[in-house]
């Protein structure tokens, strides 16, 4: 399973082109990285990937790479491949 849909959704929520969301991009640099965006992203992950991320985890993530790593780890635990 590819992570591109997550990047596309995140880009839409942050109002940037998904191609700009490299692993090193800091999430807190976006004005839109707020609780509503995080809840929306959690819902997207559950609907699209059929795994749940811990809401508190999103508060600890610092960059796009850590978000991708967290999703990959959840997919691995669920027996899915990213």
N, C-alpha and C positions, 0 to 999 in steps of 0.2 A: 504494500500500500504506500502510495506516495505522500509526501508531506506538502506538496505544492498547494493543495486545496486550503491547508491551514495558512500558508503564506498569503494566498489570494484573499482569504477572509480577513486576516490581520491587516493586510494592506487597505482593504475597504474600510475597516473600522478605524484605522489610523489616518485615513485619507491620504495615502501615499501609494505609489506604484509598487506592487509586490516585488518587482525586480530590485528595488532599492533596499529591501529587507535582507541584508546579508547577516551572517551569524554574529558579527561584531556590533551591530546596531543596538544602541542602548534604548531600552523601552521607555525609560522615564524622561527621555528627551521629547517625547510626544505629549502634547497637551491633552490628547484624547486617551492616553493610557490611564484610565480611571476605573472606578468600580463598575460602571455600566459596561464599558468595553470588556472588562474581565469576565463579567457574568455572561455576556453575549458570547464571548469566546469559549467559555466552559460549555455552554449549550451547543455551540457548533461542534466542538470536539465530541461530545456525547452523541449527537445526531449523526455525524459523518463517520467517526472512527469507532463508535460503540465502546468507548472507554471513558472513564471519569477521571478528571484531574482534580486534585484537592484545591479548593478555592484559596486556601492559605498559601499554597505553593506559588500561585501567580503573584502574590505580594512579595515573594522572595526572589523571583526571577529578575535578572538584571539586563539581559540582552536576548536577542532573537535566538541565538545559539542555545542558551539555557532552556528556552521554551521548546525548541525542537528536540533537545536532549530529553526533556521531561516527557514529552509525548512519545518519543521513541521507547523510552524505558517503560512507560505504561503499556504500549503496544506489545513490547517483548513479554511483559508479565502476563498479558492477556493471550499470548500465543499468536500474535499477529506480527507481521514484518512491515516495517516502514519502507 
